[in-house]
Amino acid sequence: MEKDWGFAALIEYGGKRILFDTGDNPDILARNIKAKAVDLSSLDFVVMSHRHGDHMGGMNHLLSVNPGVRIYAPKENFGVYGFSLPSSFYRRDESLPPEQRYYDGTPPQLMKFGSAWPSANFELIEKTTEIAPGIHLIALVSDKPTTLELRELSLAIDTPDGIVLVVGCSHPGIDKIVEAATTINPRIHFIAGGFHLVVAKDPDIQNIVMTLRDKFKVAYVAPGHCTGEPTFTALKKAFGDHYLYAGLGTALAFGATSRAISEAGQQATSVKDEDDLQSYELLAKSDDDELTLIAQHRE
């Protein structure tokens, strides 16, 4: 598999196969998909967390394999995933001759605007929504200066052990995303993805780490992508054997026994004994309750 600064994950749960983001580069995504023997033609749906290139760069490869797949994406004004709104949004001036007016003065009731992928089957999400039984999309908006008003979706799966949360870049704040997830289920079992602390200062990192561990009582963390190396270290120290390595190609099994099996010669992160490891391997082979990182900047 090949490293890149991007994020994509395959989630298999409850009979559903979900692709979360498409990585940074279509060629690298294609090679990593092939290396993991992932069949993109059999997806139930896709979730695009947000409009940054390192999460949607592999879209063309996805659509070449599965052009009709349903793709959930955040609804943004005139966004890359498309947009629509009532034509009443703009002021009218009937004193103008018709040929000088929008649509000759008779606009359609609903105005639809194009996307970067006109043939894609996008379903735009504006608020937190349950898209399948127990599977929710959390919709939040960033209030950070560098990503002000950026809309982002996070995937929250309500499992018997609590919420399994998959995040893209956490631009609205990982703490705010987790807080929103607790309104679905107060138990947060597992978080995987990018926490967007890659340039954060140590006090800010420590505050987030303690918030996740002590306030929200998160059981397991599997950080990657834009989380940042100092944050990996801080989370590993705070969560101990409940910190799961989440590198490129890693398969993460979630449930009462959560575990990561690492690729590229990395040692597996153990949270149970060897008997549990054998049980996990059977679980992983069942293609159920599993998340596989197929595009990551970490190995």
C-alpha positions as CSV (number, residue, x, y, z in Angstrom):
1,M,0.0,0.0,0.0
2,E,1.1,3.6,-0.6
3,K,1.0,6.4,1.9
4,D,-0.6,9.7,1.1
5,W,-1.9,12.7,3.1
6,G,-5.5,11.7,2.8
7,F,-8.2,9.7,4.5
8,A,-10.6,6.9,3.5
9,A,-12.1,4.1,5.5
10,L,-14.3,1.1,4.8
11,I,-16.8,0.4,7.6
12,E,-18.7,-2.9,7.7
13,Y,-21.5,-3.1,10.3
14,G,-24.9,-4.7,10.5
15,G,-24.8,-6.0,7.0
16,K,-23.9,-2.5,5.6
17,R,-20.7,-1.6,3.7
18,I,-19.9,2.1,3.9
19,L,-17.0,4.0,2.3
20,F,-16.1,7.0,4.4
21,D,-14.2,9.6,2.3
22,T,-12.1,8.8,-0.8
23,G,-8.6,9.8,0.1
24,D,-6.4,12.4,-1.6
25,N,-5.4,10.8,-5.0
26,P,-7.5,8.6,-7.3
27,D,-4.5,6.5,-8.4
28,I,-3.3,5.9,-4.9
29,L,-6.8,5.1,-3.8
30,A,-7.2,2.6,-6.6
31,R,-3.9,0.8,-5.8
32,N,-4.7,0.7,-2.0
33,I,-8.2,-0.6,-2.8
34,K,-6.7,-3.4,-4.9
35,A,-4.1,-4.2,-2.3
36,K,-6.8,-4.7,0.3
37,A,-9.1,-6.5,-2.1
38,V,-11.9,-4.1,-1.5
39,D,-14.9,-4.2,-3.9
40,L,-16.2,-0.7,-4.3
41,S,-19.0,-2.0,-6.6
42,S,-20.8,-3.6,-3.6
43,L,-21.0,-0.5,-1.3
44,D,-24.4,0.3,0.3
45,F,-23.5,4.0,0.4
46,V,-20.6,6.5,0.7
47,V,-20.2,9.4,3.2
48,M,-18.1,12.4,2.2
49,S,-17.1,14.2,5.4
50,H,-16.3,17.6,3.9
51,R,-15.1,19.3,0.7
52,H,-11.3,19.3,1.3
53,G,-9.3,17.6,-1.5
54,D,-7.5,15.1,0.8
55,H,-10.9,13.6,1.5
56,M,-12.6,13.8,-1.8
57,G,-9.6,13.4,-4.2
58,G,-10.4,9.8,-5.1
59,M,-14.0,10.5,-6.2
60,N,-13.3,9.9,-9.9
61,H,-12.1,6.4,-9.1
62,L,-15.1,5.6,-7.0
63,L,-17.5,6.8,-9.7
64,S,-15.6,4.8,-12.4
65,V,-16.3,1.6,-10.4
66,N,-19.7,2.5,-8.9
67,P,-21.3,5.4,-10.7
68,G,-24.7,5.1,-9.2
69,V,-23.8,4.7,-5.5
70,R,-25.6,6.9,-3.1
71,I,-23.2,9.5,-1.7
72,Y,-24.1,11.5,1.4
73,A,-22.4,14.9,1.6
74,P,-22.8,18.1,3.6
75,K,-25.1,20.7,2.1
76,E,-23.3,23.9,1.5
77,N,-24.3,27.1,-0.3
78,F,-23.2,26.7,-3.9
79,G,-20.9,23.8,-2.8
80,V,-18.9,21.3,-4.8
81,Y,-21.5,18.6,-4.2
82,G,-24.3,20.7,-5.6
83,F,-26.9,22.9,-4.1
84,S,-30.5,24.0,-4.6
85,L,-32.7,26.7,-3.1
86,P,-36.0,28.5,-3.8
87,S,-35.7,31.3,-6.4
88,S,-37.3,33.6,-3.9
89,F,-33.8,34.1,-2.4
90,Y,-33.0,37.1,-4.6
91,R,-34.7,40.5,-4.9
92,R,-36.7,41.2,-8.0
93,D,-37.0,44.5,-10.0
94,E,-39.9,44.3,-12.4
95,S,-39.0,47.7,-13.9
96,L,-36.3,46.0,-15.9
97,P,-37.2,44.7,-19.4
98,P,-37.6,40.8,-19.3
99,E,-34.5,40.2,-21.3
100,Q,-32.4,42.0,-18.7
101,R,-33.8,39.9,-15.8
102,Y,-32.8,36.5,-14.4
103,Y,-34.6,33.8,-16.4
104,D,-36.4,36.6,-18.3
105,G,-38.3,37.4,-15.2
106,T,-39.8,33.9,-14.7
107,P,-37.3,31.8,-12.7
108,P,-38.2,28.2,-11.7
109,Q,-39.5,27.8,-8.2
110,L,-36.5,25.7,-7.2
111,M,-33.1,26.7,-8.6
112,K,-30.6,23.8,-8.9
113,F,-26.8,24.4,-9.1
114,G,-24.2,22.1,-10.4
115,S,-21.6,20.0,-8.7
116,A,-18.1,19.0,-9.5
117,W,-19.4,15.5,-10.4
118,P,-22.7,16.2,-12.3
119,S,-23.6,12.5,-12.7
120,A,-23.0,11.5,-9.1
121,N,-25.9,10.5,-6.9
122,F,-25.5,13.0,-4.1
123,E,-27.9,13.3,-1.2
124,L,-27.1,16.5,0.7
125,I,-27.3,16.5,4.5
126,E,-28.0,19.7,6.4
127,K,-28.8,18.5,9.9
128,T,-28.0,15.4,12.0
129,T,-29.9,12.5,10.3
130,E,-30.4,8.8,10.8
131,I,-29.7,7.3,7.4
132,A,-30.2,3.7,8.3
133,P,-31.3,1.9,11.5
134,G,-28.7,2.9,14.2
135,I,-26.5,4.7,11.6
136,H,-26.4,8.5,12.0
137,L,-24.7,11.4,10.2
138,I,-23.8,14.2,12.6
139,A,-23.8,17.5,10.7
140,L,-21.8,20.4,12.3
141,V,-20.3,23.7,11.1
142,S,-16.8,24.9,12.0
143,D,-16.4,28.1,13.9
144,K,-12.6,28.0,13.6
145,P,-11.0,31.0,11.8
146,T,-9.2,29.0,9.1
147,T,-12.2,26.9,8.3
148,L,-15.1,29.2,9.2
149,E,-18.5,28.0,8.1
150,L,-17.1,24.7,6.8
151,R,-19.7,22.0,7.1
152,E,-18.6,18.5,8.1
153,L,-20.3,15.1,8.5
154,S,-19.3,12.5,11.0
155,L,-20.5,8.9,11.1
156,A,-22.0,7.7,14.3
157,I,-23.0,4.0,14.7
158,D,-25.2,3.2,17.7
159,T,-23.9,-0.2,18.8
160,P,-24.8,-2.3,21.9
161,D,-21.5,-1.2,23.4
162,G,-22.1,2.5,22.6
163,I,-21.4,4.9,19.8
164,V,-18.7,4.1,17.2
165,L,-17.7,7.4,15.8
166,V,-15.8,7.9,12.5
167,V,-14.6,11.4,11.8
168,G,-12.9,12.9,8.8
169,C,-11.0,16.0,10.0
170,S,-13.1,17.2,13.0
171,H,-12.9,20.8,11.8
172,P,-15.9,21.7,14.0
173,G,-13.9,20.3,17.0
174,I,-13.6,16.7,18.0
175,D,-15.1,17.7,21.4
176,K,-18.1,19.2,19.8
177,I,-18.6,16.2,17.5
178,V,-18.4,13.8,20.5
179,E,-20.8,16.0,22.5
180,A,-23.3,15.8,19.6
181,A,-22.9,12.0,19.5
182,T,-23.8,11.8,23.2
183,T,-27.3,13.0,22.3
184,I,-27.7,9.8,20.3
185,N,-26.2,7.6,23.0
186,P,-24.3,8.9,26.0
187,R,-21.8,6.0,25.8
188,I,-19.0,6.7,23.4
189,H,-17.3,3.4,22.8
190,F,-14.8,4.1,19.9
191,I,-13.5,7.0,17.9
192,A,-11.5,6.7,14.7
193,G,-10.2,9.2,12.2
194,G,-8.7,12.7,12.2
195,F,-8.9,14.9,15.3
196,H,-7.4,18.0,13.5
197,L,-4.8,18.8,16.2
198,V,-1.8,18.5,13.8
199,V,-0.5,22.0,14.6
200,A,-2.1,22.4,18.0
201,K,-0.1,23.5,21.0
202,D,0.5,21.1,23.9
203,P,-2.0,22.8,26.4
204,D,-4.8,22.6,23.8
205,I,-3.9,18.9,23.0
206,Q,-3.9,18.0,26.7
207,N,-7.3,19.7,27.2
208,I,-8.9,17.7,24.3
209,V,-7.3,14.5,25.5
210,M,-8.6,15.0,29.1
211,T,-12.1,16.0,27.7
212,L,-12.3,12.8,25.7
213,R,-11.1,10.6,28.5
214,D,-12.6,12.2,31.7
215,K,-15.6,14.1,30.5
216,F,-17.0,11.9,27.8
217,K,-15.5,8.6,29.1
218,V,-14.5,7.5,25.6
219,A,-13.6,3.8,25.8
220,Y,-11.2,3.5,22.8
221,V,-9.5,5.9,20.5
222,A,-7.9,5.1,17.1
223,P,-6.6,8.5,15.8
224,G,-5.1,9.0,12.4
225,H,-4.8,11.5,9.5
226,C,-4.6,15.1,10.8
227,T,-4.5,14.2,14.5
228,G,-0.8,15.1,14.8
229,E,2.2,13.2,16.2
230,P,2.2,15.0,19.6
231,T,-1.5,14.2,19.9
232,F,-0.8,10.5,19.1
233,T,1.7,10.5,22.0
234,A,-0.7,12.3,24.4
235,L,-3.6,10.0,23.6
236,K,-1.5,6.9,23.8
237,K,-0.3,8.0,27.3
238,A,-3.8,8.8,28.5
239,F,-5.6,5.8,27.1
240,G,-3.0,3.2,27.5
241,D,-4.1,-0.2,26.0
242,H,-7.3,1.5,24.9
243,Y,-5.3,3.5,22.3
244,L,-5.5,1.5,19.0
245,Y,-2.9,2.0,16.3
246,A,-4.6,3.2,13.2
247,G,-2.1,3.2,10.3
248,L,-2.5,2.6,6.6
249,G,-4.2,-0.7,5.9
250,T,-5.1,-1.3,9.6
251,A,-8.2,-3.3,10.3
252,L,-10.0,-2.2,13.5
253,A,-12.6,-4.5,15.0
254,F,-15.0,-2.7,17.4
255,G,-17.3,-4.3,19.9
256,A,-16.8,-5.6,23.5
257,T,-13.3,-6.7,22.3
258,S,-11.8,-3.8,20.3
259,R,-8.5,-4.4,18.6
260,A,-6.3,-3.2,15.8
261,I,-4.3,-5.5,13.5
262,S,-1.5,-3.5,11.8
263,E,0.0,-3.9,8.4
264,A,3.5,-3.3,7.1
265,G,5.2,-5.3,9.9
266,Q,3.8,-3.2,12.7
267,Q,3.1,-5.0,15.9
268,A,-0.6,-5.4,16.7
269,T,-2.0,-3.3,19.5
270,S,-3.4,-5.7,22.1
271,V,-6.2,-4.9,24.5
272,K,-7.1,-8.4,25.4
273,D,-5.2,-11.7,25.7
274,E,-4.2,-14.1,22.9
275,D,-7.4,-16.1,23.2
276,D,-9.3,-12.8,22.5
277,L,-7.0,-12.2,19.5
278,Q,-8.0,-15.5,17.9
279,S,-11.6,-14.6,18.5
280,Y,-11.0,-11.2,16.9
281,E,-9.4,-12.8,13.8
282,L,-12.5,-14.8,13.3
283,L,-14.6,-11.7,13.6
284,A,-12.5,-9.8,11.1
285,K,-12.9,-12.6,8.6
286,S,-16.6,-12.4,9.0
287,D,-16.7,-9.0,7.4
288,D,-18.8,-7.7,10.2
289,D,-18.2,-4.8,12.7
290,E,-15.0,-3.8,11.1
291,L,-13.3,-0.6,9.9
292,T,-10.4,-0.7,7.4
293,L,-8.2,2.3,6.7
294,I,-7.5,2.3,3.0
295,A,-6.0,5.7,2.6
296,Q,-3.9,7.3,5.4
297,H,-0.8,9.3,5.7
298,R,0.3,7.1,8.5
299,E,1.8,3.6,7.8
